[in-house]
Amino acid sequence: MTEIKNFSNEIINLNNIYDKIKIRITERIDHFKNVWLNSNDEVIFAELVFCILTPQSKARICWKAVERLIEKNLLLSSDQKKISDTINDVRFKNNKAKYIISARELFYKNRICNIKEIINDFNDPITARDWLVNNVKGIAYKEASHFLRNIGFGEKIAILDRHILRNLKVFEIIESIPQYLSRERYIEIENKLLLFAHRIKIKPDHLDFVLWYKATNDIFK
């Protein structure tokens, strides 16, 4: 890993962005923690559906799709066509409709959702993430990390989306952007990002927002 001193101007830029948006970042993270503490299972499930929708689609479009599903009472529906039609501005809508139905069948028993109980049984977000990847169709390590961050468990994990990976390449933390991330490769890069965050004194879950803002000029979910 190249020494950070070789990127002093870029590090100063990151810290300037952080100073600019730190209050907003803190508000978002506090919101995520309150989602877990104060929301019911249906709200947590909606966050999972959001993360199922996000691959290769914009976050704001995906959240609007989730809101439409909620308005039409389709989160609990097994009608794939209705779900697909409702999320028609999301890429791969048919596959993602199947994934939503599969997730509903996993977490709902007799129309009662148990997603909080299942997540709460794990001792740490890494173990919870492994379980999600292995059991929820349409969820890989990036999406599982995104979901856990959005419900308040993002302090020790990273969301390695394309914006984050591009920045890690710029800082020579990684040599190239991988086309595929196995569990081992994901954790390897994640650990490098966590070390980088420690060295520049920005909390990992805050750094995620800083790098996202740097790429998109936006703070969302």
N, C-alpha and C positions, 0 to 999 in steps of 0.2 A: 504494500500500500504506500503510495507516494506521500511524503511528509506534507502536512497541511500548510507549512510555511511557504511552500511553493505556490500556494493558491491564496495568498493573503488578500488580494483584491476581491476575489470571489467570496471568501469567507466574510469579509467586511460587508459585501452586498447582501449575503444571507442574513447577517445580524441586523442590517438596516431594515430588511423586510420584516424580520422578526419583531423588531422594536415597533414597527408600524402596525402590525396586526396581532401582537401578543394578546391584547385584551380580548379581541374577537376569538382567537384560538382558545383561550381559557374559557370563554363563554360556551363555545361549542363542546369542549370536552366535559364541562360541568353538565351540559345538557345531556350528553351521552350517558354519563353516570346516573343522572336522574331518570333516564329512560329505564334502566335496569331496576333502580330502587323503587320507582313509583308507578311504573306502567304494568299492565296486565300481560298475559301471555300472547294475546292477539296482537298487541303492539309490537312485541318482540318478534313474532312471526312475520309481521309486515316488514320489519327491518331485514329479515332473512330473505324474503321475496325480493326486496329492493336489490340485495347483493347478488341474487340469482340473475337478475335482469341486466346487471351492469357490464358484463364482458362485451367489449366492442360497441358499447352504447354510452351516450352522455348521461352523467349522473342525474342532472335535473330532469331530463326526459324520462328516465327510469322512475324517479320518485313520483312524477305526475301520473305515470302509468299505474303505480301502486295506489295512488289516491283514487284513480278511477275504479280500480278493482274493489277498493273498500266501499266506494259510493254505490256500486252496483251489487254489493254483497257476493262478490265472486271469489274472494280469497278461500272460501270453503267449498267452492263449486268443483265438481268433477267434469264439467262441460269444457273440454279442451278448446272447442271452436269459439265459445263465448270469451274465454280467457284470452285466446290468441287474437281475436278481433279487438279486444279492449286494449291490448298492448301492441297494437299494430305499428307504432312508431319506434318500437324497440327491435333491434336486429335479432334475427333467428327466433322470431316470435313463436313459431310452432314448437320448436324444441324447448324453449323456455316455459311455454305453457305446460308441457309435459312435466318439466322439472318442478313447477309449482304444485301440480297435482300430486306428484310423488312426495314432495316435502309435506304436504298436507296429510297424506296418508301416514307418514312417519310420525308426525308430531300431534296429530289429533286422533283421539280415541273416543268414540261416542260423542263427537262434536265438542270435546273438552281438550284444550291444548295443554301440553305438558312440557313445552320447550324450555321454560325457565328451570324447571326441576331437573331436566336432563343436563343443561349447561352447568347448573349449580353443583352437580355431583362431582365435577372435575376439580382437581386441586389447583390447576393453573391453566392459563390460556393456551399454552402449547399443546397440552393433552386434549383440551376441548377442541382445538383446531384440527388435530389429527382425526378425532372422532367425526367432526363435521365433514372433512374431506372424504373419509371412508364411507360415510353413510348418507350424505345428502347429494343427490344427483345434480350436476350442474355447478357444483362448488369445488373449486381448487384452492390452493393455499392463499392466493391473493384475495379471493372472494371471502374465504373463511376469516382471514385476518381483518378484512374490511367490516364484516359483520360484527366480529368481536369488538373492534374499535368503536363501532356505532352503538354498542350497548354497554360501553364503559370499561372494556378490558383491553385497552390499547397501549398500555405503558411499556410492555416488554415484547411487543411484536411490531412488525412492519408490513405495510401494504405495498408490495413491490409491483406497482403498475408501471406502464410505459414511461410516464413522466418522471417517476422516481428513478427508474433504471437509467434513463438518459442523463439525469443529473449525476448519478453515481459514476457513470462513464466519464462525464466531463471532469469530475474530481479524481479520476483514475483510481477509484475504489474498486471498480471492475474493469477488465480490459475490453469487454464487448458486451452487448446486450444479448442475453441468451434467448433462443427461440422457444425453449421449453425449460420449465423449472421443476425438476424433481424435488422431492422433500429435502434431500440432502443439499442440493444446490440452493434451494430457497433459504434454508436455515444458514448456510454458509454466507450468502449475501446479506441476509438479515443481520447476522452477527457483525458483519463489517459495517453496516449502517448504524447499528447500535453503538459500536465503538467510535465511529465518526461523530455521532451525536454527542457522545460523552466528551470527546476531545474539543469540540467547538462550543460546549456548554449550552446546548439546546436539547431539551427533553425529546426523546425519540418520537412520542406522539405529537409533540409540537413541531418537530422538524418535518414530519410528513405534511403538515399544513403549509409550512414555509416553502417546501419544494413544490407542492401543488400550486400554491399562489404564484410562485416564480414562473411556472409554466403556463398558468391559465388566468392569472389575475383574479382568482375567485376563491371563495371559501364556502364549502357547502357540507356534504356528508361524506 
